[in-house]
Amino acid sequence: MDPVHEKLALLKNALQSLGSLAVAFSGGVDSTFLLKVAHDVLSEGTLAVTARSSTYPEKEFADAVRFITDHRIPHVTIVSEELDIERFADNPPNRCYFCKRELFSKIVALARDKDIRYVADGSNCDDLGDYRPGMQALRELGIISPLKEAKMTKQDIRILSKEMNLPTWDKPALACLASRLPYGHKITREKLSAIDRAEQCLRTEGFRQVRVRHHGDVARIEVAPEERARFFDEALMDRVSEEFKKLGFAYTALDLKGYRTGSMNETIL
């Protein structure tokens, strides 16, 4: 057995031993894979929990619900509005701690009410290499990370997801919309909505991996490095600039390095 499938066997054995599991399900690559494997192993002992909030793009929620419906997996939607948490809205460097604490506290309470023994998130081994204060909240609440425990990387998950015909196998990396604002800049629903709509504009133009970083009246676009050259098109630049102005951005800039995970952390690490 090759290393990737050895990890899959390890994951399945670990999930089988749990008996029942609530999975924090966003519809991204990792949580979709974990949920599908858990449901294959535990069947009705698996519950998907999706949280709706201003920081979660509407399209992602629709995609998550579609997957759940297609695979007939037990599912609950909860409301977890991080902007109601003052310390989160102030956007400190440990913002994610308050978000994860709020979200997973609700999932733990829900799981307890439904007699579900464990709550899991979709963290994998690659998540260990970046600044992630939310991990502290997970440890405090006793949340398990089966993918990480099986030593799975993002690439492992994509390979296995493709084998399983999961629609997310090549889905671009996701992150909460609040991660588009520099630390210390107040997070508001209006800013999050502008970011969401700006990123949808770029996807409509055919870009796959996108981030629109919100710097006041300046929008800083990050796209996959191999997609940057597409902006050498005056008509495209004009269209994007005009659409972004409608969203409140006086200026639009392209980040010359392109997309990279955690670019907002570069000023604090």
C-alpha positions in Angstrom: 0.0 0.0 0.0 1.4 3.4 -0.9 1.8 6.1 1.8 -1.3 8.1 0.8 -3.6 5.1 1.1 -1.9 4.0 4.3 -2.9 7.4 5.7 -6.4 6.9 4.4 -6.6 3.5 6.2 -5.3 5.1 9.4 -7.9 7.8 9.1 -10.8 5.3 8.6 -9.7 3.2 11.5 -9.5 6.3 13.8 -12.9 7.5 12.7 -14.4 4.0 13.2 -13.3 4.1 16.8 -15.1 7.3 17.5 -18.6 6.0 17.2 -20.2 9.3 16.4 -18.8 12.6 15.1 -19.9 16.2 14.3 -17.8 17.7 11.5 -17.5 21.5 11.1 -18.3 21.6 7.4 -17.5 24.7 5.3 -17.6 23.0 1.9 -13.9 23.4 1.4 -11.4 20.8 0.2 -10.5 19.5 3.7 -13.9 19.5 5.5 -15.6 18.0 2.4 -13.1 15.1 2.3 -13.3 14.5 6.1 -17.1 14.6 6.1 -17.4 12.1 3.2 -14.9 9.6 4.7 -16.6 10.0 8.1 -20.0 9.4 6.6 -18.7 6.3 4.7 -17.4 4.9 7.9 -20.0 6.0 10.5 -23.0 6.5 8.3 -25.8 8.1 10.4 -23.3 8.6 13.2 -22.0 11.6 11.3 -23.4 15.1 11.5 -22.3 18.0 9.3 -22.6 21.4 10.9 -22.3 24.5 8.8 -22.2 28.0 10.3 -23.7 31.0 8.5 -22.1 34.4 9.2 -21.1 37.6 7.4 -17.6 36.2 7.1 -18.8 33.2 5.0 -19.4 33.8 1.3 -22.9 33.0 0.2 -21.8 31.0 -2.8 -19.7 28.7 -0.5 -22.8 28.1 1.7 -24.9 27.2 -1.4 -22.1 24.8 -2.6 -21.9 23.2 0.9 -25.7 22.6 1.0 -25.7 21.1 -2.5 -23.0 18.6 -1.5 -24.9 17.6 1.6 -28.1 17.2 -0.4 -26.4 15.1 -3.1 -24.9 12.8 -0.6 -27.8 12.7 1.9 -25.7 13.4 4.9 -27.3 14.6 8.2 -26.8 18.3 8.4 -27.5 21.2 10.7 -27.0 24.9 10.0 -26.2 27.2 12.9 -25.7 31.0 13.1 -22.3 32.1 14.3 -22.0 35.8 13.9 -18.5 36.8 14.8 -19.1 40.5 14.2 -21.2 40.5 17.4 -18.0 39.7 19.3 -16.3 43.1 20.0 -12.8 41.6 20.2 -13.2 39.9 16.8 -14.6 43.0 15.0 -11.6 45.0 16.3 -9.4 42.6 14.2 -6.5 41.9 16.5 -3.8 39.5 15.3 -5.4 36.7 17.4 -8.8 37.4 15.8 -9.2 33.8 14.7 -9.1 32.7 18.3 -12.4 34.5 19.1 -14.0 33.2 15.9 -13.1 29.6 16.5 -14.0 29.8 20.2 -17.5 31.2 19.2 -18.1 28.7 16.4 -16.9 25.5 18.1 -18.5 26.3 21.4 -21.8 26.2 19.6 -21.0 23.0 17.7 -19.9 21.3 21.0 -23.2 22.3 22.6 -25.1 21.0 19.6 -23.2 17.7 19.6 -23.8 17.3 23.3 -27.6 17.8 22.8 -27.6 15.1 20.1 -25.4 12.7 22.1 -22.6 12.9 19.6 -19.3 12.0 21.3 -16.8 14.1 19.3 -16.4 17.3 17.3 -13.9 17.5 14.5 -12.4 20.2 12.2 -10.6 19.7 8.9 -7.1 20.9 9.8 -4.3 19.0 8.1 -0.5 18.9 8.5 0.1 21.8 6.2 -1.8 24.1 8.6 1.0 23.7 11.1 3.3 26.0 9.1 1.4 29.3 9.4 0.3 31.6 12.2 -3.1 30.1 13.3 -4.3 31.4 16.8 -7.6 29.6 16.2 -5.8 26.3 17.0 -5.6 27.4 20.7 -9.4 27.6 20.9 -9.7 24.1 19.3 -7.4 22.7 22.0 -9.3 24.4 24.8 -12.6 22.9 23.6 -11.3 19.4 22.9 -11.9 19.5 19.2 -10.1 16.7 17.3 -8.4 17.0 13.9 -8.5 13.5 12.3 -6.7 14.6 9.1 -3.8 16.0 11.0 -3.6 13.0 13.3 -3.5 10.8 10.1 -0.6 13.0 9.0 -2.4 14.0 5.8 -1.2 17.0 3.8 -3.4 19.1 1.4 -1.9 17.2 -1.5 -2.8 13.9 0.0 -6.4 15.1 0.5 -6.6 16.4 -3.1 -5.3 13.1 -4.5 -7.8 11.0 -2.5 -10.7 13.5 -3.2 -10.1 13.1 -6.9 -10.2 9.3 -6.6 -13.5 9.6 -4.7 -14.9 11.9 -7.4 -15.4 14.7 -4.9 -16.2 18.0 -6.6 -13.8 19.8 -4.3 -10.6 17.9 -5.3 -9.2 20.9 -7.2 -11.1 23.6 -5.5 -9.0 26.7 -4.7 -8.1 27.3 -1.0 -10.7 29.1 1.0 -10.5 31.4 4.0 -12.9 33.5 6.0 -13.6 37.0 4.4 -12.2 38.7 7.5 -8.7 37.5 6.6 -8.8 40.1 3.7 -8.4 43.0 6.1 -5.1 44.1 7.7 -4.9 43.5 11.5 -6.3 46.5 13.5 -8.7 47.6 10.7 -12.3 47.4 12.0 -14.3 44.5 10.4 -17.8 45.5 9.2 -20.5 43.8 7.3 -20.1 46.5 4.6 -16.5 45.7 4.1 -17.1 42.0 4.0 -19.8 42.4 1.5 -17.6 44.5 -0.8 -14.8 41.9 -0.6 -17.2 39.1 -1.4 -18.6 40.9 -4.4 -15.2 41.9 -5.6 -13.9 38.3 -5.5 -17.0 37.1 -7.3 -16.3 39.7 -10.0 -12.8 38.2 -10.5 -14.2 34.7 -10.6 -16.7 35.8 -13.2 -13.7 36.9 -15.3 -12.3 33.4 -15.1 -9.8 33.7 -12.2 -9.8 30.7 -9.9 -7.5 31.4 -6.9 -8.4 35.0 -5.8 -8.1 37.2 -2.8 -9.1 40.9 -2.6 -7.3 42.5 0.3 -9.2 45.5 1.7 -6.9 48.5 2.5 -9.5 51.3 3.0 -10.2 52.8 -0.4 -7.6 50.5 -2.0 -8.3 47.0 -3.2 -5.2 44.8 -3.5 -5.8 41.9 -5.8 -4.0 38.6 -5.3 -4.4 35.9 -8.0 -2.5 32.6 -8.5 1.0 33.4 -9.7 0.3 31.7 -13.1 -2.8 33.9 -13.6 -1.1 37.3 -13.0 -0.2 37.8 -16.7 -3.9 37.9 -17.6 -3.9 41.4 -16.3 -1.8 42.6 -19.3 -5.1 43.1 -20.9 -6.4 46.7 -20.9 -10.0 45.8 -21.4 -9.9 43.4 -18.4 -8.2 46.0 -16.3 -10.8 48.6 -17.2 -13.7 46.3 -16.4 -12.3 45.3 -13.0 -11.4 48.8 -12.1 -14.9 50.0 -12.9 -16.6 47.2 -11.0 -14.4 47.8 -8.0 -15.3 51.5 -8.0 -18.9 50.6 -7.8 -18.1 48.6 -4.6 -16.4 51.6 -3.0 -12.8 51.1 -3.9 -11.2 54.3 -5.3 -8.1 52.5 -6.4 -7.4 48.9 -7.5 -3.9 47.4 -7.4 -2.4 44.0 -8.4 -0.1 42.3 -5.9 3.0 41.5 -8.0 3.8 38.4 -5.9 0.4 36.9 -6.5 -1.7 34.8 -4.1 0.0 33.1 -1.1 -1.5 31.7 2.1 -1.5 34.1 5.0 -0.1 37.2 3.2 -1.7 39.4 5.9 0.6 37.6 8.5 3.7 38.8 6.7 3.7 42.0 8.7 3.6 40.2 12.1 5.9 37.2 11.6 
